[in-house]
Amino acid sequence: MKKVLYVLLSFCFAGSVNGLFAETLTWQDCIDMANKTNSALVMAKQDLKIAEYDYNVILNKYYPSVNFRYGFTRSGNGHTANNWSASLNASQTIYNFQSNAQIHSQKATINRTVAQLTKSSADVYFSIRQAFLQMCYAQENITLLENIYNMRKQSADIVRLQYEGGKESRGNMLRAQAQKQSAYVNVSNAKRDLAVARRALAQNLGTELSSVCMVDYKLEEVDDNTKVDVDNAVANCPDVILSSSSVEITRYSIDSTKGNLYPNISASASIGVSDENNPIPPADSKNWSVGVALNYPLLSGGITSTLNSVKAANTALEKAQESYKQTILTTKTSLEEVLADIERTKDNIEIYRMFLEAATQRQKEATIKYRAGTMEFQTWQDIEQEYVNNQMSHLSALYNYNLALAKRDRLLGDMHGEIK
């Protein structure tokens, strides 16, 4: 008895190891995995760190610079002389117009990188949501097509019996068999689609998934009460914020090119000691200096260099502003389209639900009539096909509605606080 129990446990354990028991992922599982392993998210966060580091580097333009020098020289011109020296030099920028512009520009770059991170996160969120919904659709489609196959199989058997009883033509019997085989192939294709959807989900999560992995979700009409005013909402859309940041950066680049038109003020100080014989110079040989300098570049880089640079920067600003205006218009159109799509697909769900309810009843009635010999084969098959079409249309409507909601969230950058 113990040996039999051991064998049974061994088979159960082997089955779980080989993945015979499907791993099930919830939506929250997918979000948690993506936050850790999605490559696009990881790289976007790294870009933000790089921008912050670059900003700290730019700030060094206003930090003091200190240099220590210790050296030895030997020279001769009829007489050989040695010289040991040590010096400490410090300088500090007091005012630099160009440096100020570069600091502001880098700060704006951080803002743009934050906007890019939001956009990347929204894109990732949508991609995961889309792949997740495709998995749901693929799973439910398999169940739906298996039911259709069972119905076609039952219908084929009915027609075959009618044919064997001399009440049906051979052509109709062969057509019913072909429909059964077509339904069987559709189930096989749906299973292949599920495998592709699983790979797509794994790609967007940034990890591998078991070949038997499934998702725990059912497509349904989500109760969505989000109200969106397109004209007001567009300002907070990631694409618009990103374009606005580009305008800001370009504006500061104009100030940077004007840097050669303004004077720079800096301070410096130094202290040094030297001696001909001692590696460590004594204190009585020291020298020092303190100074403030005003530097005004005149025609730096050429007579027309600054003028043309400023003109080029102004033109770049005008281009960025036009791009910003176009981005606003494009985003408004896209947002209006997706909001209309949400309402359209929501209406379709109700319409197809009603048609499906009617088609279900008609199919039951038609089957009874065909068996009783009071309905022709073609009429029965047309009603049955209508039933099949309405089932598939209703499932597609549910998928399209949920996908439309995801597209809206992507445009608005709304990740419901799930992407960290």
Secondary structure, DSSP 8 states (H G I E B T S, - for coil): -HHHHHHHHHHHHHHHHTT-S--EE-HHHHHHHHHHH-HHHHHHHHHHHHHHHHHHHHHGGGS-EEEEEEEEEEEESSSEEEEEEEEEEEEEEEE-HHHHHHHHHHHHHHHHHHHHHHHHHHHHHHHHHHHHHHHHHHHHHHHHHHHHHHHHHHHHHHHHHHHHTTSS-HHHHHHHHHHHHHHHHHHHHHHHHHHHHHHHHHHHHTS---TT-EE--------------HHHHGGGSHHHHHHHHHHHHHHHHHHHHGGGGS-EEEEEEEEEEEESS-SS--GGGEEEEEEEEEE--SSTTSSSHHHHHHHHHHHHHHHHHHHHHHHHHHHHHHHHHHHHHHHHHHHHHHHHHHHHHHHHHHHHHHHHHHHHT-S-HHHHHHHHHHHHHHHHHHHHHHHHHHHHHHHHHHHHT--TT---
